[in-house]
Amino acid sequence: MKALLQRVREARVDVGGQTVGRIDCGLLVLMCAERGDGDAAVDRLLAKILKLRIFSDDAGKMNRSVQDVGGGLLIVSQFTLAADVSGGNRPSFTQAAPPDEGMRLYDYFVARARAAHPNVATGEFGADMQVHLVNDGPVTIALQMA
């Protein structure tokens, strides 16, 4: 399970010219299920995201989590995080979970996030999405859970 987190001042996802998900301050979570991932990896990833201290405290130190600051989560499926370019210039995505399992794990991730956090928005699994964001910092962190 892979995720790319971006601390944002605001972010939104559009599909077909319509906004399907939007947050103000919080985290844009680009997530990718890979072959062999299961519910336990999703649970570990979500726990790490919710507790990761990457928001500034009053002294300007990264010492607060998205929960501490009451920020939103915008969760977007991103199978291209599984890209392998070691064999040439055209990425291979063979390590990405098959679409049906990827969708199941994405839906599970979103459901668990909504149960644990009050402000969760999403993209649309498998859609051609346009992601708009104002990266704050910039702070961008890659996570991988087995």
VMD Tcl script that builds the backbone (N, CA, C; Angstrom):
set m [mol new atoms 438]
animate dup $m
set s [atomselect $m all]
$s set {name element resname resid chain x y z} {
  {N N MET 1 A 0.862 -1.161 0.000}
  {CA C MET 1 A 0.000 0.000 0.000}
  {C C MET 1 A 0.905 1.219 0.000}
  {N N LYS 2 A 0.672 2.103 -0.953}
  {CA C LYS 2 A 1.449 3.329 -1.056}
  {C C LYS 2 A 0.525 4.527 -0.965}
  {N N ALA 3 A 1.084 5.617 -0.430}
  {CA C ALA 3 A 0.344 6.873 -0.405}
  {C C ALA 3 A 1.330 8.016 -0.546}
  {N N LEU 4 A 0.883 9.051 -1.198}
  {CA C LEU 4 A 1.628 10.298 -1.286}
  {C C LEU 4 A 0.751 11.347 -0.620}
  {N N LEU 5 A 1.282 11.953 0.451}
  {CA C LEU 5 A 0.525 12.945 1.201}
  {C C LEU 5 A 1.028 14.333 0.838}
  {N N GLN 6 A 0.105 15.229 0.636}
  {CA C GLN 6 A 0.462 16.623 0.426}
  {C C GLN 6 A -0.333 17.458 1.419}
  {N N ARG 7 A 0.410 18.207 2.237}
  {CA C ARG 7 A -0.250 19.135 3.156}
  {C C ARG 7 A -0.750 20.296 2.316}
  {N N VAL 8 A -2.035 20.585 2.425}
  {CA C VAL 8 A -2.633 21.590 1.552}
  {C C VAL 8 A -3.370 22.670 2.340}
  {N N ARG 9 A -3.433 23.831 1.724}
  {CA C ARG 9 A -4.298 24.902 2.240}
  {C C ARG 9 A -5.711 24.703 1.715}
  {N N GLU 10 A -5.795 24.103 0.529}
  {CA C GLU 10 A -7.082 23.736 -0.069}
  {C C GLU 10 A -6.806 22.763 -1.202}
  {N N ALA 11 A -7.793 21.931 -1.499}
  {CA C ALA 11 A -7.668 20.987 -2.614}
  {C C ALA 11 A -9.066 20.572 -3.062}
  {N N ARG 12 A -9.145 20.232 -4.344}
  {CA C ARG 12 A -10.412 19.728 -4.877}
  {C C ARG 12 A -10.127 18.769 -6.021}
  {N N VAL 13 A -11.107 17.926 -6.303}
  {CA C VAL 13 A -11.039 16.988 -7.415}
  {C C VAL 13 A -12.249 17.220 -8.295}
  {N N ASP 14 A -11.989 17.393 -9.593}
  {CA C ASP 14 A -13.061 17.569 -10.570}
  {C C ASP 14 A -13.113 16.351 -11.479}
  {N N VAL 15 A -14.323 15.957 -11.837}
  {CA C VAL 15 A -14.568 14.899 -12.811}
  {C C VAL 15 A -15.593 15.430 -13.793}
  {N N GLY 16 A -15.231 15.443 -15.069}
  {CA C GLY 16 A -16.158 15.936 -16.086}
  {C C GLY 16 A -16.597 17.365 -15.855}
  {N N GLY 17 A -15.712 18.198 -15.326}
  {CA C GLY 17 A -16.036 19.601 -15.095}
  {C C GLY 17 A -16.798 19.874 -13.810}
  {N N GLN 18 A -17.112 18.840 -13.034}
  {CA C GLN 18 A -17.846 18.999 -11.784}
  {C C GLN 18 A -16.942 18.644 -10.605}
  {N N THR 19 A -16.989 19.432 -9.564}
  {CA C THR 19 A -16.216 19.140 -8.357}
  {C C THR 19 A -16.901 18.016 -7.597}
  {N N VAL 20 A -16.140 16.941 -7.339}
  {CA C VAL 20 A -16.691 15.783 -6.623}
  {C C VAL 20 A -16.174 15.694 -5.192}
  {N N GLY 21 A -15.072 16.390 -4.894}
  {CA C GLY 21 A -14.513 16.391 -3.546}
  {C C GLY 21 A -13.718 17.658 -3.313}
  {N N ARG 22 A -13.826 18.200 -2.092}
  {CA C ARG 22 A -13.138 19.462 -1.782}
  {C C ARG 22 A -12.844 19.510 -0.289}
  {N N ILE 23 A -11.645 20.028 0.053}
  {CA C ILE 23 A -11.308 20.315 1.443}
  {C C ILE 23 A -10.604 21.662 1.514}
  {N N ASP 24 A -10.605 22.235 2.692}
  {CA C ASP 24 A -9.761 23.391 2.968}
  {C C ASP 24 A -8.465 22.826 3.545}
  {N N CYS 25 A -7.926 23.410 4.578}
  {CA C CYS 25 A -6.684 22.940 5.195}
  {C C CYS 25 A -6.769 21.442 5.508}
  {N N GLY 26 A -5.703 20.730 5.169}
  {CA C GLY 26 A -5.687 19.300 5.473}
  {C C GLY 26 A -4.676 18.555 4.641}
  {N N LEU 27 A -5.010 17.311 4.312}
  {CA C LEU 27 A -4.124 16.445 3.549}
  {C C LEU 27 A -4.807 15.922 2.295}
  {N N LEU 28 A -4.119 16.084 1.180}
  {CA C LEU 28 A -4.488 15.380 -0.044}
  {C C LEU 28 A -3.769 14.042 0.033}
  {N N VAL 29 A -4.522 12.962 -0.028}
  {CA C VAL 29 A -3.972 11.610 0.088}
  {C C VAL 29 A -4.158 10.909 -1.251}
  {N N LEU 30 A -3.052 10.753 -1.977}
  {CA C LEU 30 A -3.064 9.956 -3.203}
  {C C LEU 30 A -2.691 8.553 -2.781}
  {N N MET 31 A -3.588 7.577 -2.953}
  {CA C MET 31 A -3.315 6.233 -2.449}
  {C C MET 31 A -3.393 5.189 -3.544}
  {N N CYS 32 A -2.553 4.156 -3.380}
  {CA C CYS 32 A -2.435 3.092 -4.366}
  {C C CYS 32 A -2.390 1.746 -3.669}
  {N N ALA 33 A -3.308 0.873 -4.025}
  {CA C ALA 33 A -3.266 -0.506 -3.547}
  {C C ALA 33 A -2.418 -1.314 -4.520}
  {N N GLU 34 A -1.538 -2.145 -3.957}
  {CA C GLU 34 A -0.679 -2.986 -4.777}
  {C C GLU 34 A -1.051 -4.449 -4.587}
  {N N ARG 35 A -0.578 -5.281 -5.489}
  {CA C ARG 35 A -0.831 -6.718 -5.405}
  {C C ARG 35 A -0.406 -7.231 -4.037}
  {N N GLY 36 A -1.274 -8.004 -3.416}
  {CA C GLY 36 A -0.969 -8.585 -2.113}
  {C C GLY 36 A -1.386 -7.732 -0.930}
  {N N ASP 37 A -1.790 -6.485 -1.166}
  {CA C ASP 37 A -2.247 -5.644 -0.058}
  {C C ASP 37 A -3.595 -6.145 0.454}
  {N N GLY 38 A -3.823 -5.908 1.727}
  {CA C GLY 38 A -5.086 -6.306 2.336}
  {C C GLY 38 A -5.567 -5.261 3.316}
  {N N ASP 39 A -6.620 -5.597 4.030}
  {CA C ASP 39 A -7.237 -4.670 4.969}
  {C C ASP 39 A -6.262 -4.207 6.050}
  {N N ALA 40 A -5.387 -5.094 6.508}
  {CA C ALA 40 A -4.440 -4.732 7.572}
  {C C ALA 40 A -3.497 -3.620 7.110}
  {N N ALA 41 A -3.053 -3.675 5.868}
  {CA C ALA 41 A -2.176 -2.614 5.336}
  {C C ALA 41 A -2.925 -1.292 5.270}
  {N N VAL 42 A -4.189 -1.335 4.887}
  {CA C VAL 42 A -5.012 -0.124 4.849}
  {C C VAL 42 A -5.135 0.467 6.249}
  {N N ASP 43 A -5.409 -0.384 7.227}
  {CA C ASP 43 A -5.564 0.089 8.602}
  {C C ASP 43 A -4.278 0.741 9.119}
  {N N ARG 44 A -3.128 0.126 8.829}
  {CA C ARG 44 A -1.846 0.693 9.255}
  {C C ARG 44 A -1.587 2.039 8.570}
  {N N LEU 45 A -1.872 2.101 7.278}
  {CA C LEU 45 A -1.662 3.336 6.528}
  {C C LEU 45 A -2.536 4.463 7.077}
  {N N LEU 46 A -3.797 4.186 7.294}
  {CA C LEU 46 A -4.703 5.215 7.812}
  {C C LEU 46 A -4.270 5.679 9.198}
  {N N ALA 47 A -3.898 4.752 10.059}
  {CA C ALA 47 A -3.446 5.126 11.403}
  {C C ALA 47 A -2.236 6.054 11.322}
  {N N LYS 48 A -1.298 5.750 10.436}
  {CA C LYS 48 A -0.106 6.586 10.271}
  {C C LYS 48 A -0.497 7.973 9.759}
  {N N ILE 49 A -1.376 8.032 8.763}
  {CA C ILE 49 A -1.786 9.321 8.185}
  {C C ILE 49 A -2.457 10.203 9.229}
  {N N LEU 50 A -3.345 9.618 10.027}
  {CA C LEU 50 A -4.091 10.410 11.009}
  {C C LEU 50 A -3.211 10.932 12.139}
  {N N LYS 51 A -2.136 10.244 12.446}
  {CA C LYS 51 A -1.280 10.624 13.575}
  {C C LYS 51 A 0.010 11.330 13.148}
  {N N LEU 52 A 0.317 11.352 11.854}
  {CA C LEU 52 A 1.556 11.947 11.367}
  {C C LEU 52 A 1.601 13.425 11.703}
  {N N ARG 53 A 2.646 13.848 12.390}
  {CA C ARG 53 A 2.749 15.226 12.869}
  {C C ARG 53 A 3.484 16.076 11.835}
  {N N ILE 54 A 2.708 16.610 10.883}
  {CA C ILE 54 A 3.298 17.406 9.804}
  {C C ILE 54 A 2.660 18.799 9.677}
  {N N PHE 55 A 1.890 19.177 10.670}
  {CA C PHE 55 A 1.319 20.521 10.725}
  {C C PHE 55 A 2.027 21.305 11.826}
  {N N SER 56 A 2.194 22.584 11.619}
  {CA C SER 56 A 2.952 23.418 12.545}
  {C C SER 56 A 2.199 23.699 13.836}
  {N N ASP 57 A 2.968 23.730 14.936}
  {CA C ASP 57 A 2.418 24.169 16.215}
  {C C ASP 57 A 2.653 25.682 16.348}
  {N N ASP 58 A 2.378 26.226 17.509}
  {CA C ASP 58 A 2.515 27.672 17.713}
  {C C ASP 58 A 3.958 28.151 17.574}
  {N N ALA 59 A 4.914 27.257 17.763}
  {CA C ALA 59 A 6.332 27.607 17.637}
  {C C ALA 59 A 6.850 27.394 16.214}
  {N N GLY 60 A 5.969 26.978 15.298}
  {CA C GLY 60 A 6.375 26.763 13.913}
  {C C GLY 60 A 6.997 25.407 13.646}
  {N N LYS 61 A 6.968 24.500 14.613}
  {CA C LYS 61 A 7.525 23.151 14.455}
  {C C LYS 61 A 6.437 22.206 13.954}
  {N N MET 62 A 6.828 21.264 13.102}
  {CA C MET 62 A 5.872 20.238 12.665}
  {C C MET 62 A 5.610 19.325 13.855}
  {N N ASN 63 A 4.499 19.587 14.531}
  {CA C ASN 63 A 4.231 18.885 15.780}
  {C C ASN 63 A 2.759 18.537 15.952}
  {N N ARG 64 A 1.951 18.805 14.921}
  {CA C ARG 64 A 0.508 18.528 15.013}
  {C C ARG 64 A 0.074 17.627 13.863}
  {N N SER 65 A -0.910 16.815 14.145}
  {CA C SER 65 A -1.468 15.910 13.132}
  {C C SER 65 A -2.677 16.565 12.470}
  {N N VAL 66 A -3.164 15.934 11.407}
  {CA C VAL 66 A -4.374 16.423 10.742}
  {C C VAL 66 A -5.548 16.406 11.716}
  {N N GLN 67 A -5.559 15.443 12.632}
  {CA C GLN 67 A -6.610 15.410 13.647}
  {C C GLN 67 A -6.467 16.569 14.621}
  {N N ASP 68 A -5.217 16.865 15.020}
  {CA C ASP 68 A -4.982 17.959 15.965}
  {C C ASP 68 A -5.457 19.305 15.418}
  {N N VAL 69 A -5.276 19.526 14.113}
  {CA C VAL 69 A -5.634 20.824 13.524}
  {C C VAL 69 A -7.050 20.839 12.952}
  {N N GLY 70 A -7.757 19.702 13.031}
  {CA C GLY 70 A -9.121 19.644 12.495}
  {C C GLY 70 A -9.168 19.772 10.985}
  {N N GLY 71 A -8.108 19.307 10.318}
  {CA C GLY 71 A -8.033 19.406 8.864}
  {C C GLY 71 A -8.822 18.319 8.157}
  {N N GLY 72 A -9.015 18.518 6.877}
  {CA C GLY 72 A -9.736 17.546 6.070}
  {C C GLY 72 A -8.799 16.538 5.428}
  {N N LEU 73 A -9.380 15.464 4.947}
  {CA C LEU 73 A -8.693 14.480 4.125}
  {C C LEU 73 A -9.392 14.435 2.773}
  {N N LEU 74 A -8.639 14.585 1.710}
  {CA C LEU 74 A -9.163 14.395 0.357}
  {C C LEU 74 A -8.450 13.166 -0.185}
  {N N ILE 75 A -9.184 12.074 -0.333}
  {CA C ILE 75 A -8.612 10.782 -0.695}
  {C C ILE 75 A -8.868 10.510 -2.173}
  {N N VAL 76 A -7.772 10.287 -2.915}
  {CA C VAL 76 A -7.836 10.100 -4.360}
  {C C VAL 76 A -7.094 8.817 -4.726}
  {N N SER 77 A -7.748 7.939 -5.482}
  {CA C SER 77 A -7.067 6.726 -5.947}
  {C C SER 77 A -6.026 7.109 -6.996}
  {N N GLN 78 A -4.852 6.458 -6.925}
  {CA C GLN 78 A -3.730 6.845 -7.790}
  {C C GLN 78 A -2.893 5.604 -8.102}
  {N N PHE 79 A -3.379 4.747 -9.016}
  {CA C PHE 79 A -2.670 3.508 -9.304}
  {C C PHE 79 A -1.285 3.746 -9.885}
  {N N THR 80 A -1.038 4.933 -10.433}
  {CA C THR 80 A 0.271 5.198 -11.038}
  {C C THR 80 A 1.387 5.291 -10.000}
  {N N LEU 81 A 1.055 5.326 -8.714}
  {CA C LEU 81 A 2.095 5.253 -7.686}
  {C C LEU 81 A 2.808 3.901 -7.715}
  {N N ALA 82 A 2.207 2.914 -8.360}
  {CA C ALA 82 A 2.820 1.588 -8.476}
  {C C ALA 82 A 3.717 1.479 -9.705}
  {N N ALA 83 A 3.965 2.586 -10.383}
  {CA C ALA 83 A 4.750 2.571 -11.619}
  {C C ALA 83 A 6.149 1.995 -11.394}
  {N N ASP 84 A 6.548 1.142 -12.319}
  {CA C ASP 84 A 7.913 0.601 -12.347}
  {C C ASP 84 A 8.529 1.048 -13.663}
  {N N VAL 85 A 9.594 1.840 -13.578}
  {CA C VAL 85 A 10.270 2.325 -14.785}
  {C C VAL 85 A 11.677 1.741 -14.915}
  {N N SER 86 A 11.944 0.674 -14.179}
  {CA C SER 86 A 13.284 0.084 -14.202}
  {C C SER 86 A 13.600 -0.598 -15.527}
  {N N GLY 87 A 12.586 -0.979 -16.281}
  {CA C GLY 87 A 12.814 -1.706 -17.525}
  {C C GLY 87 A 12.847 -0.840 -18.769}
  {N N GLY 88 A 12.754 0.444 -18.626}
  {CA C GLY 88 A 12.757 1.313 -19.802}
  {C C GLY 88 A 12.071 2.623 -19.507}
  {N N ASN 89 A 11.574 3.261 -20.546}
  {CA C ASN 89 A 10.964 4.579 -20.409}
  {C C ASN 89 A 9.448 4.560 -20.323}
  {N N ARG 90 A 8.845 3.409 -20.557}
  {CA C ARG 90 A 7.393 3.292 -20.453}
  {C C ARG 90 A 7.069 2.600 -19.132}
  {N N PRO 91 A 6.311 3.254 -18.260}
  {CA C PRO 91 A 6.017 2.652 -16.953}
  {C C PRO 91 A 5.208 1.364 -17.079}
  {N N SER 92 A 5.501 0.441 -16.191}
  {CA C SER 92 A 4.720 -0.778 -16.039}
  {C C SER 92 A 3.927 -0.645 -14.741}
  {N N PHE 93 A 2.691 -1.081 -14.767}
  {CA C PHE 93 A 1.840 -0.980 -13.584}
  {C C PHE 93 A 1.431 -2.356 -13.073}
  {N N THR 94 A 2.251 -3.363 -13.341}
  {CA C THR 94 A 1.909 -4.730 -12.954}
  {C C THR 94 A 1.844 -4.919 -11.440}
  {N N GLN 95 A 2.470 -4.045 -10.678}
  {CA C GLN 95 A 2.422 -4.170 -9.216}
  {C C GLN 95 A 1.154 -3.562 -8.614}
  {N N ALA 96 A 0.407 -2.801 -9.399}
  {CA C ALA 96 A -0.861 -2.259 -8.901}
  {C C ALA 96 A -1.854 -3.396 -8.711}
  {N N ALA 97 A -2.691 -3.276 -7.708}
  {CA C ALA 97 A -3.734 -4.276 -7.492}
  {C C ALA 97 A -4.658 -4.297 -8.706}
  {N N PRO 98 A -5.226 -5.462 -9.035}
  {CA C PRO 98 A -6.227 -5.498 -10.109}
  {C C PRO 98 A -7.365 -4.517 -9.783}
  {N N PRO 99 A -8.009 -3.970 -10.810}
  {CA C PRO 99 A -9.024 -2.923 -10.574}
  {C C PRO 99 A -10.091 -3.279 -9.542}
  {N N ASP 100 A -10.618 -4.493 -9.563}
  {CA C ASP 100 A -11.675 -4.834 -8.602}
  {C C ASP 100 A -11.151 -4.850 -7.169}
  {N N GLU 101 A -9.934 -5.368 -6.961}
  {CA C GLU 101 A -9.347 -5.377 -5.619}
  {C C GLU 101 A -8.901 -3.973 -5.223}
  {N N GLY 102 A -8.376 -3.207 -6.166}
  {CA C GLY 102 A -8.009 -1.822 -5.885}
  {C C GLY 102 A -9.210 -1.011 -5.436}
  {N N MET 103 A -10.331 -1.203 -6.109}
  {CA C MET 103 A -11.558 -0.481 -5.745}
  {C C MET 103 A -12.054 -0.917 -4.367}
  {N N ARG 104 A -12.001 -2.209 -4.092}
  {CA C ARG 104 A -12.439 -2.697 -2.784}
  {C C ARG 104 A -11.593 -2.076 -1.669}
  {N N LEU 105 A -10.269 -2.055 -1.863}
  {CA C LEU 105 A -9.376 -1.496 -0.840}
  {C C LEU 105 A -9.538 0.024 -0.721}
  {N N TYR 106 A -9.755 0.697 -1.841}
  {CA C TYR 106 A -10.013 2.140 -1.810}
  {C C TYR 106 A -11.297 2.418 -1.025}
  {N N ASP 107 A -12.362 1.692 -1.337}
  {CA C ASP 107 A -13.632 1.878 -0.629}
  {C C ASP 107 A -13.482 1.589 0.866}
  {N N TYR 108 A -12.718 0.551 1.196}
  {CA C TYR 108 A -12.458 0.205 2.592}
  {C C TYR 108 A -11.694 1.341 3.278}
  {N N PHE 109 A -10.666 1.864 2.607}
  {CA C PHE 109 A -9.886 2.980 3.146}
  {C C PHE 109 A -10.786 4.178 3.426}
  {N N VAL 110 A -11.628 4.528 2.470}
  {CA C VAL 110 A -12.533 5.674 2.629}
  {C C VAL 110 A -13.507 5.437 3.785}
  {N N ALA 111 A -14.081 4.244 3.864}
  {CA C ALA 111 A -15.033 3.936 4.941}
  {C C ALA 111 A -14.355 4.027 6.307}
  {N N ARG 112 A -13.155 3.477 6.419}
  {CA C ARG 112 A -12.414 3.526 7.690}
  {C C ARG 112 A -12.037 4.975 8.029}
  {N N ALA 113 A -11.646 5.751 7.019}
  {CA C ALA 113 A -11.302 7.152 7.257}
  {C C ALA 113 A -12.522 7.920 7.749}
  {N N ARG 114 A -13.663 7.694 7.137}
  {CA C ARG 114 A -14.889 8.395 7.545}
  {C C ARG 114 A -15.325 8.005 8.956}
  {N N ALA 115 A -15.043 6.765 9.347}
  {CA C ALA 115 A -15.380 6.326 10.697}
  {C C ALA 115 A -14.455 6.948 11.744}
  {N N ALA 116 A -13.228 7.310 11.329}
  {CA C ALA 116 A -12.227 7.799 12.274}
  {C C ALA 116 A -12.030 9.311 12.252}
  {N N HIS 117 A -12.523 9.970 11.203}
  {CA C HIS 117 A -12.218 11.393 11.017}
  {C C HIS 117 A -13.464 12.105 10.485}
  {N N PRO 118 A -13.771 13.291 11.001}
  {CA C PRO 118 A -15.039 13.929 10.638}
  {C C PRO 118 A -15.090 14.602 9.271}
  {N N ASN 119 A -13.943 14.875 8.641}
  {CA C ASN 119 A -13.953 15.648 7.397}
  {C C ASN 119 A -13.195 14.881 6.315}
  {N N VAL 120 A -13.930 14.077 5.545}
  {CA C VAL 120 A -13.321 13.251 4.495}
  {C C VAL 120 A -14.067 13.486 3.188}
  {N N ALA 121 A -13.307 13.826 2.150}
  {CA C ALA 121 A -13.848 13.961 0.802}
  {C C ALA 121 A -13.064 13.009 -0.093}
  {N N THR 122 A -13.594 12.733 -1.282}
  {CA C THR 122 A -12.937 11.766 -2.162}
  {C C THR 122 A -12.975 12.207 -3.613}
  {N N GLY 123 A -12.134 11.536 -4.372}
  {CA C GLY 123 A -12.232 11.579 -5.820}
  {C C GLY 123 A -13.193 10.486 -6.240}
  {N N GLU 124 A -13.054 10.029 -7.476}
  {CA C GLU 124 A -13.921 8.970 -8.009}
  {C C GLU 124 A -13.031 7.874 -8.579}
  {N N PHE 125 A -13.080 6.698 -7.979}
  {CA C PHE 125 A -12.204 5.602 -8.382}
  {C C PHE 125 A -12.337 5.327 -9.884}
  {N N GLY 126 A -11.205 5.253 -10.556}
  {CA C GLY 126 A -11.169 4.896 -11.972}
  {C C GLY 126 A -11.528 6.012 -12.937}
  {N N ALA 127 A -11.894 7.171 -12.421}
  {CA C ALA 127 A -12.297 8.276 -13.295}
  {C C ALA 127 A -11.082 9.064 -13.762}
  {N N ASP 128 A -11.259 9.811 -14.835}
  {CA C ASP 128 A -10.263 10.780 -15.280}
  {C C ASP 128 A -10.495 12.026 -14.430}
  {N N MET 129 A -9.597 12.247 -13.476}
  {CA C MET 129 A -9.781 13.319 -12.492}
  {C C MET 129 A -8.776 14.439 -12.717}
  {N N GLN 130 A -9.199 15.645 -12.407}
  {CA C GLN 130 A -8.304 16.785 -12.374}
  {C C GLN 130 A -8.214 17.198 -10.910}
  {N N VAL 131 A -6.985 17.172 -10.383}
  {CA C VAL 131 A -6.755 17.473 -8.975}
  {C C VAL 131 A -6.132 18.864 -8.880}
  {N N HIS 132 A -6.768 19.718 -8.115}
  {CA C HIS 132 A -6.303 21.088 -7.907}
  {C C HIS 132 A -5.917 21.228 -6.445}
  {N N LEU 133 A -4.748 21.822 -6.191}
  {CA C LEU 133 A -4.325 21.965 -4.803}
  {C C LEU 133 A -3.396 23.144 -4.634}
  {N N VAL 134 A -3.387 23.634 -3.404}
  {CA C VAL 134 A -2.393 24.600 -2.978}
  {C C VAL 134 A -1.584 23.878 -1.915}
  {N N ASN 135 A -0.390 23.410 -2.302}
  {CA C ASN 135 A 0.483 22.686 -1.390}
  {C C ASN 135 A 1.020 23.676 -0.368}
  {N N ASP 136 A 0.905 23.335 0.892}
  {CA C ASP 136 A 1.305 24.211 1.991}
  {C C ASP 136 A 2.701 23.831 2.469}
  {N N GLY 137 A 3.648 24.690 2.257}
  {CA C GLY 137 A 5.010 24.458 2.741}
  {C C GLY 137 A 6.076 24.675 1.687}
  {N N PRO 138 A 6.192 23.868 0.679}
  {CA C PRO 138 A 5.434 22.656 0.395}
  {C C PRO 138 A 5.863 21.496 1.284}
  {N N VAL 139 A 4.877 20.684 1.680}
  {CA C VAL 139 A 5.137 19.460 2.424}
  {C C VAL 139 A 4.510 18.316 1.645}
  {N N THR 140 A 5.355 17.390 1.193}
  {CA C THR 140 A 4.918 16.207 0.460}
  {C C THR 140 A 5.674 15.013 1.022}
  {N N ILE 141 A 4.938 13.981 1.455}
  {CA C ILE 141 A 5.554 12.830 2.103}
  {C C ILE 141 A 5.018 11.543 1.474}
  {N N ALA 142 A 5.954 10.658 1.122}
  {CA C ALA 142 A 5.605 9.355 0.559}
  {C C ALA 142 A 5.570 8.332 1.700}
  {N N LEU 143 A 4.542 7.490 1.706}
  {CA C LEU 143 A 4.406 6.414 2.693}
  {C C LEU 143 A 4.244 5.085 1.974}
  {N N GLN 144 A 4.771 4.028 2.581}
  {CA C GLN 144 A 4.538 2.678 2.063}
  {C C GLN 144 A 4.350 1.746 3.237}
  {N N MET 145 A 3.263 0.979 3.191}
  {CA C MET 145 A 2.951 0.001 4.244}
  {C C MET 145 A 2.868 -1.379 3.611}
  {N N ALA 146 A 3.434 -2.341 4.262}
  {CA C ALA 146 A 3.350 -3.724 3.764}
  {C C ALA 146 A 2.208 -4.447 4.409}
}
mol reanalyze $m
mol bondsrecalc $m
mol representation Tube
mol addrep $m
